[in-house]
Amino acid sequence: MDWTRFLFRFDGRINRAKYWLAGLIILCWMILMAAIVAAFDPRPFRFSIDDIFKVVDPETYRDVSRADLPLILVKLIGTPLFTWVFAATSVKRLHDRDKSAWWGLPFFVLPGLINQFLDRISNDYIGFTLGLISFILATWGGIELLFFRGAKRTNRFGADPLHVPPTGRPGWDQQRELEMPAQKAGPPPQWHVKRGA
């Protein structure tokens, strides 16, 4: 498998299993980076999806101290890496579903932005409505990418990743392997009964 293409490029298609694998790889990277940080700094540390959208939030930068710089540095390295891999694999999975990459906006970007600024909305009805919209879009996107089967044919984004092209040599003929010769009644032909015995 070409891991660079799989994790970092946006072209082509991947199936559900590879999308789940990419999520597992991202999770393992996050655990590794959190363990490295925990070894040097005892303060609680975590990665979250909110880190992606905190970049556009001015509140994030108000209370930054020098003691937070190592944690911020790790997040500055980790968050773009994880976001890139997630975006690349999500786009390829959307391509497998025969959807353009623009579907990432309602599935991921819009719910993330709504959730980042939801606590600053003073009107409860508007906040509830936006929260519900965010939940529905994120759930729809998750179900679409994690559980639905990709297009079975070649689409505008490439060939079906589950299609195995013929190799030109005959494949396994199951019927021939399971064919049993007809049985005859009596002893096998190599057994001979002596006459007169």
N, C-alpha and C positions, 0 to 999 in steps of 0.2 A: 504494500500500500504506500502511496506517495503521501507522507504525513504533512509535508508543507502545503501541498494542494488541498488536502483534506481539512486542515485546521486554519489556513491563512488566506486562501484564495476564495473569491466570490463567484467564480464561474462553475457551471456544471450542476450536477444533481447528486444528492445523497439520500439513502433510504432511512427509514425509521431507526434501524439498529445502529447505524453510524451516527445518527443525531443523538441517540441515547449515549453512545460511547463518547461523543464530544462533551456532553454534559458531565459524564463521569471524569473525564480528563480535567475539565475545568475545576470540578470539586476537589480532586486530588491536588492540583496545583494550589488551590486556596488553602487547603489543610497544611500543605508543606510550607507555604509562606507564613501562615499564622503560627506554625510550630517554630519556625526560625525566629520570628519576632518575639514569641513567648519565651524563648530561651534567653533573649537579651533584655527584655523589658517585661516586668511582671504585671503591668497594667492590662486590663481586658482589651482584647483586640478582635475585630471581626471584619470580614468582608460582607458587603450586602449590595443588592441591586441599587439601593439608595445612593451608594457612592458614585454611581455614574451620573445621577441627576443632581448631586450636590455641587457639581462643577458650575452649574448655572445659577446656584442659589447664593446670594450675597451673605446670608446669615452664616454660612460655613466658614467664612474667612474672618469673622469678628473676634473670636476668642482663641486664636492660634498662638501658642507659646513655643519657646525654644525646646522644651521637653517633648513636644509633640512632633518635632521635625523627623525623627527616625520613622515614626508610624506613618507620617504623611508621605515620606519618601517611598516606603514600601507600597503604600496605596497608589502613589503616582506611577510606580512601575507595574504593579499587579492589575489595577483596575483597567487601564487601557489594553493590556494584554488579554485579559479575560473578556473584555467587551468586544475586542476585535475577533477573537475566536468564536464567541457566541454569535456575533453578527454574521461572520462568514458562513458558519454552519447553518444558521437560521435561514440565510438567503438561499443557500443551496437546497435546503429542505423545502422552502417555499417554491423554488423552481421545480422540485420533484412533484409538488402538488399542482403544478402548472399555473402558478401565481407569480407575479412580478415581485421584485424586492420592495416595492412601495407598500406592500401589505405589512411590512415591518412597522410602519408608522402607527396604524391603529392597533396592532397587536402588542407592541412593546413601548414605543416612544411616548405616545399619548397617555397610556395608563401610568407610565413612570413619572411623567411631568405632573399629571393630576395628583398622584400620591405625594409628590414632593411638596406641593404647595397647598394641599387639602386642609391642613391644620390652620392655615391663615385665613380661611374663608369664614366670615362671621355668621352668615345666614345658614341655618341648619338645613333648610330644604335644598338649597343650591349645593351645599356640601354633600348631602346624602345622595342627590341626583348624580353629581359628578363622581362620587365614590362608587355608586352602582354602575355607572357607565364604564368606569375604569375596571371594575371587577369583571363585567361581562366581556369587555374587549380582551382582557388578559386571559380569561378562561377560554374564550373562543380560540385565541391564538395558540394557547397551550394544547388544547385538544386537537386543533388542526395539524400542528406540527408533530406532536408526540404520538398520536394514536391513529390518524387516518392514513390509509394506503396512498402511495404515490400513483401518478399516472402510469398505466401499463404500457403505454406506447412511447415512441420517441416524440418529444414535444419541442417547442422552440428553444428550450434550454439544453437539450441534449438527449442522449439515449437513456432508456430505462436502466437504472443502476442494478436491478435484479435480473435483467435479461443476460443470459450467457450465450454469446455468439457460437454458432457451430464451428467445430474445429476441423472439419473436413474428413475426419476418420469416423468409422462407425462407432456409435455409442454402445452401451451395454444393452443387450437384447435380453430382457428379463424372461420373456417367454421361452427362449431357447435354453436358458439356464435351468428353468424349472421343468422342462420337458422330461418326462420319464419314459423309458422304453417299455413296451408292452411286456407283461409277464406271462410266462407259460406255466401250465400246471406240470408238476413233476420235478425231478432233480435237475440241477443246473447241468449244462452240457459237458462240463469237465468231469463230472462224476460218472463213472461207468460201473455198471453192475456186472459182475462176472457171471457168465452163463454157466449153468450147471452147478453153481455153488449153493 
